[in-house]
Structures are given as structure tokens and as C-alpha cells.
Amino acid sequence: MVRPCGLLNRQEEPVPLKSISVTLSICEFVAGVSATLNYENEEKVPLEAFFVFPMDEDSAVYSFEAMVDGKKIMAELQDKMKAHTNYENAISQGQQAFLLEEDKCSRDVFCCNVGNLRPGSKAALTLKYVQELPLEADGALRYVLPAILNPRYQLSGWPEDSCLKMKTPVVPLEDLPYTLSMVATISSQHGIQRIQCNCPLSPIEYLGDDKTSAQISLADGHKFDRDVELLIYYNEVHTPSVAVEMGKSTTDAVDCLMGEPSAMVSFYPDIPEAQPPITCGEFVFLMDRSGSMQGPMSKQDKSQLRIEAAKETLILVLKSLPVGCYFNVYGFGSCYEPFFHRSVKYTQRTMDEALRRVKLMQADLGGTEILTPLRNIYSGPSIPGHPLQLFVFTDGEVTDTFSVIKEVQINSLRHRCFSFGIGEGASTSLIKGIARVSGGMSEFITGKERMQSKALRALKRSLQPVVEDVSLSWDLPSGLSAKMLSPEQTVIFRGQRLIIYAQLTGMMPPAEATGEVCLKYTLQGKSFENKVTFCLQPKFDANLTIHRLAAKSFLQTKDMGFRETPAKDKKDVLKVSIDCGVISSHTAFIAVNKDLNEPVQGPLVRRDVPRPILLSATAVMSRYRGGGLDKHQAFGDRPKKKCMSLKICPEMAGAHSSTNRTNLETHHTVFGDNHLVQLISLQKADGSWDLNEGLAMVLGVSLEEIRTALPIKNADSSGWATVLAVLWLHANGKEMKCEWELLERKAVSWIHMHAGSVMRVLMKAAINFLKSSEDPAIFAL
């Protein structure tokens, strides 16, 4: 059998998309991106091509244009329904038309339609967007070019007009028929320290001796097996600043956001760490147990499975919770399984029961349906004096993101949500959206990053007292005022960057004039303030970057999806979106080539551009047969099999007392040779350790040797065991300190409370016994 020539999808149909080229410009913490999709029709009939692709939900898409056989056609941003009508009318009349839209169900999925592409024609479609770059805990700025769009689990009855409902062909990576190239320029007045990438790069070229600018490019041959991720380290990132940008001077910009200067304010509040942290709260952990969690954390060799990283993470957070709080753990997939009917008080018995169930967890609950367990959590009564803190872990393969975000927003006054996107292709719309509307924080875990580290950092933040009475004030010359464009900030976390947008209205003063903006807040009864003085002379930017970002900030607050946005907000969303040229769920870019000498003739043939799948079809079906994924879910369809019945653990079951379940055999079977996790799993709820065989195995000595070395006869062996455990953590787990820091502080507090009188003797004996060089100061409160 002779294969047809040219690029083909799985159905052996030619693929019109040939390549994607990206030009990236990063200045300080803002990225400007121009992405070009190059199409060519090698068939003998006119084509209509559809390409569904991922975008970061923070992207403010503001331009779309088509270059067809040398002719440029600029797209217009219109009401989405109007744009669809105009597109269909143009296609039916034989005109070339191009449509770019955000999916109705998720802000991080886009669809590009190419209609009536003539035989032999070439079309280059360019979309442009700007976005803020998030700041990582280690000071890096993260830019991600999404390349992976995982299948999204779809509920029955979900709208057919979602991009995610398209039966997009899925092909193995090696058969993907289009290529990706990227060139990036990075600049900062503070100087560039280093640049890291998860994909092969050409050699980094620094421009100038001061290393304030650099240029990089993606090495040839990139396969769509991962998102392209850049980590950029500047010499200084925590400097407060204000940038003022000139507005448009055209008559169409009057009475709209684009007509006046806009300001972007960035603060890095120096919030002191509270000592000790708060000990109250209701902590609920919602962990994805869908089939996709059986996959590896990354493409790296010997990468930990997602579900195994999830189990380790839960053990760490359970051990790190404060005594006296309340907690619960939910596993979710096509159905959900809470550990307890309602949140229970954190005691030795409840912690042991939770650990027993963690060890039994598998990625065996089918699809990813998060809305039902969320509603179950919110339906429970609030616990007086214990505000709800929700931690959501998911690989984000959910279709109905706007409905989930809306549910979290409705309940935002009674809780905060900390969300974690696991692996490549996690929905940025879901992960960032639920954190934003609840005043929480979002994290993404990719490559070699550890879920454990990011989860414990978020837990530490949640245990800090709430910053209150947040306000922003402006000191501007007479006749000039600032109108806030960003939503009112009510929550600030330690180490967080705060970005605020405002419109400056009135008479602009002379060039040398300055203004001042002041951020005020209170923490534990103390007042704090951060001030920035800035030049009021606005700078010209042809792309109106700050204005676009301000519009995006507004849209993220008001635009809750094509179907979920309240009627009172839809009018504002449409106005800001169209006035500022920034796409929303209610608008779409439409371009029509009306200058063709004659209409396109012949029947129009549909071609769907394939997307990659990280697993081969054989591997996917193998996982399906093993109970992890079902074949419909793997390729984006609704699963056909029934969900298992809900399993709810009794609030307290005496039969599950863990005194006989924390033995050496159980721990070794579950955790293998990971002595750090073994040691942590042995810690008790109050922070102490018992002297037993499990501890002896981790320390690498016999239980008898430990007992013999006890310096004070008839002393409490738990004090001795806890001092040894803390010392071992410092000596053997320094690289993972951020993961055990909270539980170690709990242990040190226990030592001071229960072994304070003999602590110095125990410390000295432990240092000698373990032959440690650690400073005894580690035991200070």
C-alpha cells in the first residue's frame, strides 16, 4: 500500500498546519509574545482547518492578523455571536475567513479557524499577547509557552459548541506533523543573573557587558512532549516600582480605558514572619485520584509517579498540622471519597486513621470531576474559630472550569483556596482562577519540581496570621486623580509580589513632577506601610502593554465565562474587551478577505489539526484495562462506565487504631528506601517520636544501642527519641528542609514543653551518639 504524500494526521488526511514560530520579548516581569501559525493547503480542494491549542490564562490577547498569499488582513474584535455569524456568512459566500476565540468553558483553551483556504494557498496567522510573569519562591520569574493540551474530562450534557468537544485527532509525538521554533529577548535594568529552560536552547547570547539583555532560541527539533518553560533570574527582583504609560490619542479612545494614561504599581511588602504561627483552622485537602495521576511527574528518567508524590505530600502536611486544628482529606475522580464524613479534630487517632488511608490511595477514581466534592465541602457547617483553608491538588484535566471557579467564588468569604497544578498541561484557568477568587495562592509543579515542597510552602503561608486593613492611597498633584482598575486587594502573603493597575485622569503635570503611592496594612495589631515615589511623565508604548494588562486584570474579575457571567457584568466585559482590544469569553477576533477576485469554488473540506498525546495509544489502553483511565477519557470523551459508589469512612473507627499499623514492616513496604519519609511517618500528632524499631532502622542502629545511650536513666524515652529524630533531620535532610520545617518546629516545641529540664543533656548525648556536627542552636524556639 502506498502512503499519500505530505503531512498526514491519524486518518491519513493532509494537515494544513506546517509550523508555529514564536517571538518572545521579556522586559522586567512582563512578557510580550507574537506567535505565528503557518498553514499551507497542499490538497486539490479548498479547506477549513481547526486548531485547538492551550494558552496561559493570564495572557491578554490583543491582536490577530492573517497574511494570505502576501496580503495582510487585520482582524476585528467583535461580540462572539456576531463574529461567528460573520464567519459563517463569509464562508458560505466563498470568502476566506479567519476566526480566533477563547473557549466558552475555559479561559486557557483557544481555537483558530481557517476558512476557505484555496488549493496551493499559504496563510500565516499571527496572534499577539502580553502577560505578567509570576514570581517563584526562589526569586525566578517563570514564563511558560504551553505546548500540551491534555484531554479534559467532560460531563454528560456539556455544551457541544465548546472547543474541547471537537474530535481533535491525537497522534504520537513522533508523528506530529508541525514544528515549533522560539526566539526570546530578555532585558532588565537590574541585570540578568542566569536563565534556565526545561528544553534544549542555543547558547545564551548576552548583549553588553552589564548583562542587562540576553537573547536565546529554542534548539531545532523540539517535540511537543512538554511545555516550554523559562526561569529567569535577575540580580534584583524585589524593588518596588511604578510605570506610567501614555494612552491612545485617537478620538475612538475618548471615554474608555485606552484614552488616559495608566499606571502599573508593583509592591513587595516586607511582611514579618509571625512567631509562633497560628494553631487554629480547618484544613481540607482535595487530592486528584483520576487515572491520569498514575503518570510520571515529568519526562525525566525515574520520575516519581504523580500519585506517589501526592501520597508523600499528604503525609508531610498531615504531620505538619498544628495540634487542635480540624482536618479532612478528599480523593476525587469521577466520584469522591472523603476520609471522614466531616472534618475531625487533629488528634493521634484521627491522624493515624488518615495516614492508614493515605497509604492505600491509588489513582483509581476515573475522570476528573471536582465540582461535586467542592459542593460537599462547602455544604458543611463552619467550625467556630477555625476558618476553612482548602488545598486542591489536580493535574487540571477538567472541562467545566468556569463553573468550578464560580462555586469557589460564591464561598470565598468563608475560606481561602490554595491550588496546585500537577504536571504538563494542567489547566491554568482552573488552578489560577480558584486561587484568585478566594484570596489564596496558586502553584504549578513541572519538570523536576517537587509537589511536596510547594505544598508545604503553601501550608506555612496558611498558618501565618491574616494581613488586615489593606489600603492603597495616592499623593498626586492637584487636578490629577487615580481610578483603580484592579480589584480591591484583601489578602497579602509574606513574600508575595502585589501588582495594581490604575487609570490617571485629569491634567497631567509638567515632566519633572512626581507622585507617590502608599500601601498600608495591619498585622497582629501593628501598622505597616510601603511607599513608592515615581515620575508622572507617561512613556509611549505602541503596544499599550500596561493598558492591555489592566484590561485583562479587569476581565479576570468580571468575566466568568460565556454562560456563567452575570448579566450585570456582561455589558462591562464586552465594553472593556472591545474598547481595549483584549479578547474575552464573550468576544472573538474575525478577519475576512473581501478582496478575492472570485469566490472560492468547490466543496469545503474540514481538517482538524492533530495534537500530541504524551502516551502511545497502546499505553493509554493498557492503563484503561488496568483501571487507571478509560479510553473515552483518554481522548476527551465522556466515560461510559458507571462511577463506583461513594465510600465514606466513619468519623472515628476504633478498629482502625494505628498502634499496630506503624510498625517497621508497613513503613518499609510503603516507602521503600526513603528514610526521610519513613522517619516523618513515624512522628506523632503532638510532634514527638516514640522509641521503637522503626526509628532505629532510620537511624541505622539497633534499638538496644539507642536505649543504652540514653543519658538519664528512667527518663522519658520519647524525649530522647524526639531529640535524635530532629538531629537526624538536620544532618540528613538539609536539601528538603522546606518540606519538614513545620513538623520539626512542632517537635522542638514539644521538647521544650516535655523535656525542657533535661534538654541540654539529651542534646549533647544525641550529638555524640549520632556523631553529628550540628549546632545545638537548632533546638532553640
C-alpha positions in Angstrom: 0.0 0.0 0.0 1.4 3.4 -1.0 1.0 6.1 1.6 -0.2 9.5 0.3 2.5 12.2 0.2 2.7 15.2 2.5 1.9 15.7 6.2 -0.9 13.5 7.5 -3.0 13.0 10.6 -4.0 9.7 12.1 -6.8 9.4 9.5 -4.1 9.8 6.7 -5.5 13.2 5.8 -3.1 16.0 4.9 -2.5 18.5 7.7 -2.6 22.2 6.7 -0.6 23.5 9.8 3.1 23.3 9.0 4.9 25.2 11.7 4.5 27.5 14.7 7.0 30.3 15.3 7.1 32.4 18.5 8.9 35.6 19.2 9.1 36.4 22.8 10.2 39.7 24.4 10.5 39.9 28.2 11.1 43.2 29.9 11.4 43.1 33.7 8.4 40.9 34.7 6.2 41.5 31.6 6.2 39.2 28.5 5.2 40.3 25.0 4.6 37.4 22.7 4.0 37.1 18.9 3.0 33.6 17.7 2.6 32.8 14.0 0.8 29.7 12.8 1.8 28.8 9.2 -0.7 27.0 7.1 -0.5 25.6 3.6 -3.1 23.8 1.6 -1.4 21.0 -0.4 -4.7 19.4 -1.5 -6.8 20.0 -4.6 -9.9 21.2 -2.8 -10.5 24.3 -0.5 -10.1 23.6 3.2 -11.5 24.7 6.5 -8.9 24.0 9.2 -9.5 23.9 13.0 -6.6 24.1 15.5 -7.3 23.9 19.3 -4.4 24.9 21.5 -3.6 25.9 25.1 -2.8 29.4 26.3 -1.8 30.6 29.8 -5.0 32.1 31.3 -3.1 35.3 32.2 -2.5 36.0 28.5 -4.1 39.3 27.2 -4.5 38.5 23.5 -4.9 41.9 21.8 -4.1 41.3 18.1 -4.8 38.8 15.3 -3.9 39.1 11.7 -3.6 36.9 8.6 -1.1 37.1 5.8 -2.6 35.2 2.8 -0.5 34.8 -0.3 1.3 38.1 0.6 -1.8 40.1 1.6 -2.2 41.2 5.2 -5.7 41.1 6.7 -6.2 42.7 10.2 -8.9 41.0 12.4 -11.5 42.9 14.3 -12.6 42.0 17.8 -16.4 41.6 17.9 -19.1 40.2 20.1 -18.6 36.4 19.9 -22.1 35.6 18.4 -21.7 38.4 15.8 -18.2 37.1 14.9 -19.5 33.6 14.4 -22.3 34.8 12.2 -19.9 36.9 10.1 -17.5 34.0 9.8 -20.3 31.5 8.6 -21.7 34.1 6.2 -18.2 34.7 4.7 -17.5 31.0 4.3 -20.9 30.4 2.7 -20.2 33.2 0.2 -16.8 31.7 -0.8 -14.7 34.3 1.0 -11.6 33.5 3.0 -12.2 34.0 6.7 -10.3 33.5 9.9 -11.6 33.2 13.5 -9.8 33.2 16.8 -11.7 32.6 20.0 -11.3 31.8 23.7 -13.2 28.6 24.6 -16.6 29.1 26.2 -15.8 26.7 29.0 -12.1 27.5 29.9 -10.0 30.7 29.6 -6.8 28.7 28.8 -8.0 27.0 25.6 -8.2 28.7 22.2 -9.5 27.7 18.8 -8.3 29.1 15.5 -10.4 28.5 12.4 -9.1 28.9 8.8 -11.9 29.0 6.3 -11.8 28.6 2.5 -8.0 28.2 2.2 -7.6 27.7 -1.6 -5.6 24.8 -3.1 -1.9 25.8 -3.1 -2.5 28.8 -0.8 -0.4 29.7 2.2 -1.6 31.6 5.2 0.3 32.9 8.2 -1.9 33.8 11.2 -0.2 35.9 13.9 -1.7 36.4 17.4 -0.1 38.7 19.9 -0.5 38.8 23.7 1.1 40.2 26.8 1.2 38.8 30.3 2.6 39.3 33.8 5.2 36.7 34.8 4.7 35.0 38.2 7.4 35.2 40.8 8.7 31.9 42.2 9.8 31.4 45.8 13.5 31.4 44.8 13.2 34.8 43.0 12.8 33.4 39.5 10.3 34.8 37.0 8.6 32.0 35.2 7.5 32.1 31.6 5.6 29.1 30.1 4.8 28.6 26.5 2.0 26.0 26.7 2.5 23.1 24.3 0.5 20.4 26.0 -3.3 20.3 26.0 -4.3 17.3 28.0 -7.7 15.7 27.3 -10.3 17.3 29.6 -12.8 15.1 31.4 -16.3 16.1 30.1 -19.6 15.8 32.0 -22.6 14.4 30.3 -24.8 17.1 28.7 -21.9 19.5 28.4 -22.3 22.0 25.5 -21.4 20.8 22.1 -20.1 24.2 21.0 -17.0 24.1 23.3 -13.7 23.8 21.5 -13.0 20.9 23.9 -15.8 18.9 22.3 -14.1 18.8 18.9 -13.0 15.3 18.0 -9.4 16.5 17.5 -7.1 13.9 16.1 -4.5 12.7 18.6 -1.1 11.4 17.4 2.0 10.1 19.0 4.8 12.7 19.4 7.0 11.2 16.7 4.2 11.6 14.2 3.3 15.2 15.0 3.4 17.0 11.6 4.2 20.5 12.6 7.2 22.1 14.3 7.8 24.8 16.9 10.5 27.5 17.0 11.0 30.3 19.5 13.4 33.2 19.8 13.4 35.3 23.0 14.9 38.6 24.1 15.2 39.2 27.8 16.0 42.6 29.4 16.2 44.1 32.9 17.8 47.2 34.2 18.9 45.2 37.2 21.0 42.8 35.2 20.4 39.1 34.3 21.9 36.6 36.7 21.0 33.4 34.8 18.4 31.8 32.5 17.2 28.2 32.8 15.0 26.2 30.4 13.5 22.7 30.6 14.1 22.3 26.8 17.4 22.5 24.8 18.5 26.0 23.9 21.0 27.5 21.6 23.9 29.2 23.5 22.7 32.2 25.5 24.0 35.5 24.0 24.3 38.3 26.4 24.2 41.8 24.9 26.5 44.3 26.5 29.0 44.0 29.4 26.4 44.7 32.1 24.3 41.7 31.1 21.1 43.7 31.1 19.9 42.0 27.9 20.1 38.5 26.5 18.9 36.5 23.5 18.1 32.8 23.4 16.4 30.5 21.0 14.9 27.0 21.2 17.1 24.4 19.7 15.9 22.8 16.5 13.8 19.6 16.7 11.6 20.5 19.7 8.9 17.9 20.1 5.6 18.8 21.8 6.4 16.5 24.8 6.4 19.3 27.3 5.6 22.9 27.8 8.5 25.3 27.1 9.4 26.8 30.5 11.9 29.6 31.1 13.1 30.5 34.6 14.7 34.0 34.6 16.8 35.2 37.5 17.6 38.9 37.7 20.1 40.4 40.1 17.3 42.2 41.9 13.6 41.4 41.7 12.1 42.9 44.9 12.4 46.6 44.0 9.0 48.4 44.2 8.2 50.3 41.1 5.6 52.4 39.2 5.4 52.5 35.4 3.1 55.1 33.7 2.1 54.6 30.1 0.6 57.1 27.7 -2.9 56.4 26.5 -4.2 56.5 22.9 -4.8 60.0 21.5 -7.3 59.0 18.8 -10.9 60.1 19.0 -12.2 56.5 19.4 -10.3 56.2 22.7 -12.3 59.0 24.4 -14.3 57.9 27.4 -12.6 54.5 27.5 -9.7 52.9 29.4 -7.3 53.4 26.5 -7.7 57.2 26.3 -6.0 58.1 29.6 -2.5 57.2 31.0 -2.4 54.0 33.0 -0.1 53.1 35.9 1.2 49.7 36.9 2.3 49.5 40.5 4.4 46.6 41.9 4.9 46.2 45.6 6.9 43.6 47.5 5.5 44.0 51.0 8.1 43.2 53.8 5.7 41.3 56.0 7.4 39.9 59.1 7.1 36.2 59.9 4.8 35.6 62.9 6.2 33.6 65.8 4.6 31.4 66.7 2.2 30.7 63.7 -1.5 30.3 64.4 -2.7 26.9 65.6 -6.4 27.1 64.6 -8.1 26.4 61.3 -10.0 23.8 59.3 -7.6 22.3 56.7 -9.2 20.3 53.9 -7.0 18.6 51.3 -8.7 17.7 48.0 -6.5 15.3 46.1 -6.9 14.2 42.5 -7.1 10.5 42.1 -8.2 10.3 38.5 -6.4 7.8 36.2 -4.1 10.5 34.8 -2.4 10.8 38.3 -0.8 7.4 37.6 1.5 9.1 35.1 5.0 10.4 36.0 5.6 13.9 37.4 7.9 14.7 34.4 9.6 13.2 31.4 12.8 12.8 33.4 14.1 9.2 33.9 12.9 7.6 37.1 10.5 10.4 37.7 8.2 9.8 40.6 4.6 8.9 39.8 2.1 11.7 40.5 0.0 9.6 42.8 3.2 8.6 44.8 4.2 12.2 45.1 0.7 13.0 46.2 0.8 10.4 49.0 4.2 11.7 50.3 2.8 15.2 50.2 -0.2 14.3 52.3 2.0 12.5 54.8 4.1 15.7 55.2 1.2 18.1 55.5 -0.7 15.8 58.0 2.4 15.6 60.2 2.9 19.4 59.9 -0.7 20.4 61.0 -1.0 22.2 64.4 -2.5 20.3 67.4 -6.0 21.5 68.0 -7.0 22.2 64.4 -9.5 20.3 62.3 -8.9 18.5 59.0 -10.1 16.2 56.3 -8.8 14.6 53.1 -10.9 14.0 49.9 -9.9 11.9 47.0 -11.8 12.7 43.8 -12.2 11.5 40.3 -15.5 10.5 38.6 -16.7 10.3 42.3 -15.1 11.3 45.6 -14.1 9.6 48.8 -13.6 11.7 52.0 -11.6 10.2 54.8 -14.1 11.4 57.3 -17.8 12.3 56.9 -16.9 15.9 58.1 -13.7 17.5 59.3 -12.4 16.0 62.5 -10.2 17.4 65.3 -6.5 16.7 64.7 -5.5 14.1 67.3 -3.3 11.0 67.3 -6.2 8.7 66.5 -7.5 10.8 63.6 -4.1 11.4 62.2 -3.3 7.6 62.3 -6.5 6.8 60.5 -5.8 9.4 57.8 -2.2 8.0 57.3 -3.6 4.5 57.0 -5.9 5.6 54.2 -3.2 7.7 52.5 -1.0 4.6 52.2 -3.9 2.8 50.4 -4.6 5.6 47.9 -4.5 4.8 44.2 -5.2 6.7 41.0 -8.3 4.6 40.5 -11.3 7.0 40.5 -11.7 7.5 36.7 -12.2 11.0 35.4 -11.7 14.5 36.9 -14.9 15.8 38.4 -14.1 18.4 41.0 -17.4 20.3 41.3 -19.3 17.7 43.4 -16.7 17.3 46.1 -16.3 21.0 46.3 -20.0 21.5 46.9 -19.9 18.7 49.6 -17.1 20.6 51.4 -18.9 23.9 51.2 -22.2 22.4 52.4 -20.7 21.5 55.8 -21.2 23.8 58.8 -18.4 26.3 59.6 -16.4 25.4 62.8 -16.3 28.4 65.1 -12.8 29.8 65.5 -11.4 27.6 62.7 -11.5 29.3 59.3 -11.5 26.9 56.3 -8.3 26.6 54.3 -8.8 24.4 51.2 -5.8 22.8 49.4 -6.6 21.5 45.9 -4.2 19.2 44.0 -5.0 18.3 40.4 -3.5 17.7 37.0 -6.2 20.1 35.9 -7.8 17.9 33.2 -11.3 19.5 33.8 -13.6 20.9 31.2 -16.1 22.9 33.3 -13.6 25.4 34.7 -15.8 28.4 34.9 -18.5 26.6 36.9 -15.8 25.4 39.4 -14.4 28.9 39.7 -17.9 30.3 40.3 -18.6 27.8 43.0 -15.3 28.8 44.8 -16.1 32.5 44.4 -19.6 32.1 45.9 -18.0 30.6 49.0 -14.9 32.9 49.0 -16.0 34.8 52.2 -15.7 31.7 54.3 -12.4 30.2 53.1 -9.1 30.5 51.1 -8.1 28.1 48.4 -4.5 27.1 47.7 -4.3 25.3 44.3 -1.6 23.1 42.7 -1.4 22.2 39.0 0.4 18.9 38.6 2.5 18.1 35.5 2.4 19.3 32.0 -0.9 20.6 30.6 -2.6 21.4 33.9 -5.4 24.0 33.3 -4.0 27.4 34.2 -7.6 28.7 34.1 -8.7 26.4 36.8 -5.6 26.5 39.0 -5.1 30.3 39.0 -8.9 31.0 38.9 -9.9 29.2 42.1 -7.0 30.7 44.0 -7.6 34.2 42.7 -11.3 34.4 43.6 -10.8 33.1 47.1 -7.7 35.1 48.0 -5.4 32.1 48.0 -2.3 31.2 46.1 -1.6 29.0 43.1 1.4 26.9 42.2 2.4 24.8 39.2 4.6 21.7 39.6 6.5 20.7 36.5 9.8 19.1 35.5 11.9 18.2 38.5 9.9 20.4 40.9 8.6 18.7 44.0 4.9 18.7 44.9 6.0 18.2 48.5 8.0 21.5 48.7 5.3 23.7 47.1 2.5 22.2 49.3 4.5 22.8 52.5 5.3 26.3 51.5 1.6 27.0 51.0 0.7 25.4 54.3 3.2 27.6 56.0 1.6 30.6 54.4 -1.8 29.5 55.5 -0.6 29.3 59.1 0.5 32.9 59.2 -1.8 35.5 60.6 -4.0 37.3 58.1 -2.9 40.7 56.9 -5.8 43.1 57.5 -7.0 46.6 56.6 -5.2 46.6 53.3 -5.5 50.0 51.6 -3.8 52.0 48.8 -3.6 55.8 48.8 -2.2 58.2 46.1 -0.5 61.5 46.6 -0.8 63.3 43.3 -0.6 66.9 42.1 -3.8 69.0 42.2 -6.1 68.2 39.2 -4.9 64.6 38.8 -6.5 61.6 40.3 -6.1 57.8 40.2 -9.0 55.4 39.4 -8.4 51.8 40.5 -8.7 49.2 37.7 -7.6 46.2 39.8 -9.9 44.6 42.2 -9.6 45.6 45.9 -6.8 43.7 47.5 -7.9 42.0 50.7 -5.2 39.4 51.2 -1.4 39.7 51.1 1.0 36.8 51.8 4.6 37.0 53.1 6.9 37.0 50.1 4.2 37.9 47.6 4.5 40.4 44.8 1.5 42.7 44.5 0.6 44.3 41.2 -2.0 47.0 41.0 -3.4 48.9 37.9 -4.9 52.4 37.9 -6.0 55.0 35.4 -4.7 58.5 35.8 -7.4 61.1 35.0 -7.2 64.9 34.8 -4.5 67.3 33.8 -1.0 65.8 33.6 1.6 68.0 35.3 5.0 69.1 33.9 7.6 66.4 33.0 9.5 66.8 36.3 6.5 66.2 38.5 6.3 63.2 40.8 3.6 61.2 42.6 3.6 58.9 45.5 1.6 55.7 46.2 1.4 54.1 49.6 0.3 50.6 50.6 -0.9 50.3 54.2 -1.9 47.2 56.1 -2.0 45.8 59.7 -0.6 42.6 61.1 -1.4 41.4 64.6 -2.4 44.9 65.6 0.7 46.6 64.2 0.5 49.0 61.2 2.8 48.8 58.2 3.3 50.8 55.1 5.3 50.7 51.9 5.7 53.9 49.7 7.0 54.4 46.2 7.7 57.8 44.6 7.6 57.8 40.8 7.8 60.1 37.8 4.5 61.1 36.4 5.7 61.6 32.8 4.0 58.8 30.8 6.0 56.8 28.4 4.9 55.8 24.9 4.4 52.1 24.1 3.0 51.3 20.7 1.6 48.0 22.1 -0.1 49.8 25.0 1.2 46.9 27.2 0.1 48.3 30.6 -3.4 49.2 29.3 -3.8 45.7 27.9 -2.7 44.2 31.2 -5.0 46.5 33.1 -7.9 45.4 30.9 -7.0 41.7 31.5 -7.0 42.3 35.2 -10.5 43.8 35.0 -11.7 41.0 32.7 -10.4 38.2 35.0 -12.5 39.8 37.8 -15.8 40.2 35.9 -15.7 37.6 33.1 -16.9 34.3 34.5 -17.3 32.5 31.2 -19.8 32.7 28.3 -22.6 31.1 30.3 -21.6 32.0 33.9 -21.1 35.8 33.7 -23.9 37.6 35.4 -25.9 39.8 33.1 -25.0 43.0 35.0 -21.3 42.3 34.4 -21.5 41.1 30.7 -22.1 44.6 29.4 -18.9 45.9 31.2 -17.0 42.8 29.9 -18.0 43.5 26.3 -17.2 47.2 26.5 -13.7 46.8 28.1 -12.9 43.8 25.9 -13.8 45.6 22.6 -12.5 49.1 23.6 -9.2 47.7 24.7 -8.9 45.0 22.0 -8.4 42.3 24.6 -10.2 39.0 23.9 -12.7 37.6 26.4 -15.1 34.7 26.6 -17.7 37.0 25.1 -15.7 38.2 22.1 -13.7 36.8 19.2 -11.3 38.0 16.5 -12.7 37.8 12.9 -10.8 38.5 9.7 -12.4 38.3 6.3 -10.5 38.6 3.0 -13.0 40.5 0.9 -10.6 41.3 -2.0 -10.6 37.9 -3.7 -11.3 38.4 -7.4 -13.7 35.5 -7.3 -15.3 33.3 -4.6 -13.5 30.1 -3.6 -15.1 27.3 -5.6 -15.8 23.7 -4.8 -17.0 21.8 -1.7 -15.3 22.9 1.6 -13.4 20.0 3.3 -12.8 20.1 7.1 -9.4 19.4 8.5 -8.7 19.2 12.3 -5.1 19.9 13.2 -3.9 17.0 15.4 -2.4 17.5 18.9 0.1 15.3 20.6 -0.5 12.7 23.3 2.2 12.0 25.7 1.3 8.3 25.9 1.1 6.0 23.0 -2.3 4.6 22.2 -1.1 1.2 23.5 0.0 2.7 26.8 -3.3 4.5 27.2 -5.4 1.4 26.5 -3.1 -0.6 28.9 -3.8 2.0 31.6 -7.5 1.8 30.8 -7.5 -2.0 31.2 -5.6 -1.6 34.5 -8.3 0.6 35.9 -6.5 4.0 35.6 -8.0 5.7 32.5 -10.9 4.8 30.3 -10.4 5.1 26.6 -13.1 7.8 26.2 -11.5 9.9 28.9 -8.0 9.5 27.4 -9.2 11.0 24.2 -11.5 13.7 25.7 -14.9 11.9 25.6 -17.3 11.3 28.5 -16.6 8.0 30.2 -19.3 5.4 29.7 -18.9 3.2 32.7 -20.7 3.9 36.0 -18.9 5.6 38.8 -18.2 3.5 41.9 -20.4 4.1 44.9 -19.3 6.7 47.4 -17.1 5.4 50.2 -17.2 7.4 53.4 -15.0 6.4 56.3 -16.8 6.6 59.7 -15.7 9.7 61.6 -13.9 7.5 64.1 -13.4 3.8 63.9 -11.8 2.1 66.9 -10.9 -0.9 64.8 -8.5 1.4 62.8 -6.4 2.3 65.8 -2.9 2.6 64.3 -0.8 1.4 67.2 -0.3 -1.9 65.3 -0.1 -0.2 61.9 3.0 2.0 62.2 5.4 -1.0 62.5 8.6 -1.4 60.6 7.2 -3.8 58.0 4.4 -1.5 57.0 6.6 1.6 56.6 9.3 -0.2 54.7 6.7 -1.7 52.3 5.1 1.7 51.6 8.1 4.0 51.5 10.9 1.7 50.3 14.3 3.2 51.0 13.1 6.8 51.5 14.3 7.1 55.1 13.2 10.8 55.3 9.6 9.9 54.6 9.9 6.8 56.9 11.1 9.0 59.8 8.4 11.6 59.2 5.6 9.0 59.0 6.7 7.8 62.5 6.1 11.2 64.1 3.1 11.5 66.4 0.5 14.2 66.1 1.9 16.2 69.1 5.3 16.4 67.3 7.1 13.7 69.3 8.6 10.4 68.3 8.4 7.1 70.1 11.5 5.0 70.7 10.9 1.9 68.5 12.3 -0.3 65.8 11.1 2.0 63.0 13.2 4.9 64.4 16.2 2.6 65.0 16.1 1.5 61.3 16.1 5.1 60.1 19.0 6.0 62.4 20.9 2.9 61.2 21.5 1.5 64.7 19.8 -1.1 66.9 17.1 -0.3 69.3 19.2 -1.7 72.2 22.1 0.7 71.3 19.7 3.7 71.4 18.3 2.6 74.8 21.8 2.1 76.2 22.9 5.6 75.1 20.0 7.3 76.9 22.0 9.6 79.2 19.4 9.8 82.0 18.2 6.6 83.5 14.4 6.2 83.8 13.9 9.4 81.7 11.0 9.6 79.2 12.2 7.7 76.1 10.0 9.9 73.9 12.1 12.9 74.7 15.3 11.1 73.8 13.7 9.7 70.6 12.5 13.1 69.5 15.8 14.8 70.0 17.5 12.1 68.0 14.9 12.5 65.2 15.3 16.2 65.0 19.0 15.9 64.9 18.8 13.3 62.1 16.6 15.6 60.1 19.1 18.4 60.2 22.0 16.1 59.4 20.5 14.1 56.6 17.6 16.2 55.1 19.0 19.7 54.7 18.1 19.9 51.0 14.5 19.1 51.9 14.2 21.4 54.9 11.4 23.4 53.4 9.3 20.1 53.5 9.9 19.2 57.1 10.4 22.7 58.7 6.9 22.9 60.1 6.9 19.4 61.7 10.4 20.0 63.0 9.2 23.2 64.7 6.4 21.2 66.2 8.9 18.7 67.5 11.1 21.3 69.1 8.2 22.9 70.8 7.2 19.5 72.2 10.8 19.0 73.5 10.8 22.4 75.3 7.4 21.6 76.8 8.0 18.0 77.9 11.8 17.6 78.3 12.9 21.2 78.9 14.7 20.5 82.2 16.9 17.8 80.6 17.0 19.1 77.1 20.7 20.2 77.2 21.8 16.8 78.4 19.8 15.0 75.8 21.1 17.3 73.0 24.7 16.8 74.0 24.3 13.0 74.2 22.4 12.8 70.9 25.2 14.8 69.1 27.8 12.4 70.4 25.7 9.3 69.7 25.0 10.2 66.1 28.5 11.7 65.6 26.8 14.9 64.4 28.4 18.3 63.8 25.0 20.1 64.1 24.8 23.3 66.1 22.7 22.8 69.3 21.0 26.1 68.4 18.7 24.1 66.1 16.7 23.3 69.2 16.0 26.9 70.1 12.4 28.1 69.8 
